[in-house]
Amino acid sequence: MIKYCDLKEINNRYEPALTQAITRAVQSGWYIRGKECERFEQAFANYCGCGHCIGTGNGLDALTIILKAYCELGIMQPGDEVIVPANTYIATILSIIQAGLKPVFCEPCATSYNINPAHIESLITERTRAIMPVHLYGLVADMDKICAIASRHSLKVIEDSAQAHGALHNGKRTGNLGDAAAFSFYPGKNLGALGDGGAITTNDPQLAETARAIANYGSHKKYINTFKGVNSRLDEIQAAALSVKLATLDADNNARREIARTYIERIDNPLVTLPVADKEGNHVYHIFAIMTPHRESLQRHLFEQGIETLIHYPIAPHKQQALQEFSHLHLPVTELLHAEELSLPCHPAMDSNSVQKVIEAVNSFKV
Ligand SMILES: *Cc1c(COP(=O)(O)O)cnc(C)c1O
């Protein structure tokens, strides 16, 4: 069986460094807000080219804390609106709601699957405070247009970079393309921890300081609480593991690109639409997303050939029971993408034999 994402194989490649780093953290006798987290935050800020990095408990919290920090700074008020792509993972939407703000759903572009800048301006009202692009599947959103719209209307740009660690836009990395960014280090992400983890990056020192306090019970100084904060921190063991893995993130992303390049070159089944090709490092293929009106039968066909696939995601956020208040929205592009998407295996521990098998299996699919 070719697994969709083989975390055991992916992480085995870091041994013995991974186990050594974890042992170092265990034996230090210090498990929260210590040297490992500080070292990783520094390294990740440098990697992204950002002034500040704040470790958090997960990616959802990283997004929520950015918005809460803008609220504490008086830049946003409860009920203000944030424009967000409608076809994202639900976490993006939940972060806006959890911060007391209102998500405004924007249709994606039918070829890039990222937020369509052509629709953003029609959604701006006097309550709009931010645009939250998602670099979906690992492809950088159309940041030039998004940032131009944001600057015309004095809006913040908050990147949901949970799927695009290390992706480039005009030579700059995600995490450094807007006012603030959130990352997830969920184990299956391109930079994955051995449990939950996340981070905020920004060049804004005031936002960084506020976010850091909010993530730590609203406290800058022990037992002095300035804000109604939360407890969301990147622990020492996860930070130690992430420092090891960060060193080869670029190589891993290149390995994903190489698989994607081969897929795009050799898959030629007219029943399947392939994702866009990488351009100057702007795609890190967290997910190799194909579209087909015959998803169920293609998934079954691939399974019968020993290939595991996943769907990202089977139900659009506005069609989820949890978000019933948005179920009336008419979002045909979003709904079509959610009906047709199928994710092929594409990870750095995959060998060329498996890549070849996937190509042959997709090409042999007929209806
Ligand atoms: C994974 C993910 C998140 C949330 O990250 P967690 O660490 O699981 O909380 C947010 N947005 C997107 C687009 C994601 O893929």
The ligand as an ORCA input file, in Angstrom:
! r2SCAN-3c Opt
* xyz 0 1
  C      -3.739     22.869      9.642
  C      -4.411     24.145      9.337
  C      -4.780     25.067     10.333
  C      -4.787     24.766     11.790
  O      -3.662     24.276     12.350
  P      -3.713     23.386     13.684
  O      -2.301     23.347     14.122
  O      -4.278     22.056     13.327
  O      -4.590     24.120     14.662
  C      -5.253     26.311      9.935
  N      -5.404     26.630      8.645
  C      -5.106     25.758      7.663
  C      -5.276     26.183      6.238
  C      -4.617     24.488      7.968
  O      -4.333     23.629      6.976
*
